[in-house]
Amino acid sequence: MPAFKTIALIGRYNSHDIAAALATMGDFLRKHGCEVLVEKETAASSGISSFPVASYEDIGAKADLVVVQGGDGSILNAARHLAMHGVPLVGVNQGRLGFMTDIASGSMLESMSQILAGRHVIEERTMLAAEVHRDGEAVFSTLALNDVVVNKGAVGRLIEFLVNIDGEFVYDLRADGLIVATPTGSTAYSLSSAGPILQPSVPGFALVPICPHTLSNRPIMVSDRVVIEIILKRSIDARLHFDGQLQRDLQEGDRVVIRRAEHTVSFVHPPGYSYYAMLREKLHWSEVL
């Protein structure tokens, strides 16, 4: 009997290569005694019609595992939709770097065979919960697996904001913005802004200024149990992003409140997975020049 009985397939949209990979994976899982579901937008874009179609709500209620074919963006999207359901994810890399999609496309059936046989590990990843408060009311809320970013919009001017942690004033910063990153997100936008890499089990968040006007403003790490508050002090045009998605325009006086989310995301890794080996491969460490 397979370790996971009902498995949902999600793929990056509008890709012929991924459509073929999804069909191959679905047929493989069915032959191994699994019930296979395909997320409805994936089914519509790929043309796959040989498996039952399911919404994210159906997947959350029925699936024991979700296989995501694509890149890290596909994993991030699936994680936000499914976090409240607690369904674990496994990623097959069809993108570029793929920090979270750790199964290579060429070995996906071999890796999935090992996972179905119970030879796998499950790792929990922390998420962020963010709210925008305006005039004393919460006007927006969202979840993020990688990061929450407040930054300047289309106008090429610095924004100014105050940062409080657990109600204590930390600094008044003029910059292009601020990244609040989870350990998972420490290898994303945060890394490109000279933020630290955090091993996934580290119970902390990184606060990384984007092009600060005062060069002494450096990234800092804080406990993942604190509440982070970003208050827009001066801004002609500021915006809130989460996991690289534009989500909301901000105004002067807005408060962005960020804390650890109630839900976590679980990743399933095949045998032999190593976080440090992944970093060496993706970041080209230890290469001979």
Residue, then its C-alpha position, 0 to 999 in steps of 0.5 A: m500500500p502506498a504511503f500516500k493514497t490520494i495525490a493531487l497534481i498541480g502544475r505551472y500553467n501554459s507549459h506543454d512540457i509540464a503537461a506531459a510531465l503531469a500526465t506521466m506522473g498521473d499514470f505512474l501514481r495510478k499504476h501504484g494504486c493511488e487516487v489522482l486528482v488534478e487542480k482545476e486550473t492546471a487541468a484547464s491549461s494543460g488539457i489533461s482530462s483523464f483524472p478527476v478535477a479538483s479545486y484547492e478546497d477539494i484538494g485540501a479536504k481529500a488529498d494526502l499529498v500534493v505534487v507540484q510540477g514547476g518552479d518555486g513560484s508554483i510551490l509558493n502559490a500552492a502553499r498559500h492556498l493549502a496551508m490551512h489544510g495541512v496537506p504536505l507538498v513535494g516539488v518537481n523542478q521544472g523551473r530555474l533555481g528551484f530552492m523548494t522543488d528539490i526533485a529533478s524532473g529527470s528522476m521524478l518517477e524514481s524519487m516518487s517511487q521511494i516516497l510512496a514506499g515510505r522512504h522520505v522525510i517531512e519538514e515543516r516551514t514557517m509562514l508569515a501572516a500580514e495585515v494592513h491597518r488603516d485608520g484603526e481598521a484592518v483592511f487587508s490580510t494575507l499569508a506568505l511563505n517566502d517574504v512580505v515586502v514594503n517598497k516604493g512603487a512606480v515613483g523613483r523616490l525613497i519611502e520613509f517608515l518606522v519599524n517597531i518590534d513588539g511595540e518597541f521602536v527600532y528605527d526610522l528608515r529611508a530606503d527603497g523598502l524593507i523585506v521581512a523574510t522567513p528562513t525559506g525566503s532567505t534564499a529569495y529576494s532577501l538574498s539578493s539584497a545581502g540578507p543572511i541565509l537562514q537554515p529552515s529550522v531556525p526560529g527567526f525572521a530576517l529584516v532586510p533593508i532595500c537600498p537604505h539611504t544610511l549605509s549603517n542600516r544592516p539586516i537583522m534577525v529577530s525571533d519568529r515570536v515577535v510582532i513586527e510593525i512597519i508604519l509608512k511615514r512619508s511616501i508618494d507611492a508605496r506598495l505591499h508585496f508577498d512572495g513576489q506578488l503585487q497585492r496592495d497599494l499603501q498610503e502614508g499612515d498605514r501600518v503593516v503588521i507581520r507575525r508568524a502565521e498560525h499555519t505551517v507548510s510541510f515539504v516532503h523530501p526524498p531520500g538523500y535530500s540535504y539542505y546544504a547540498m542544495l545550497r552548494e548546487k544552486l549557489h555554485w559553492s565549492e566550484v573550481l574556477 
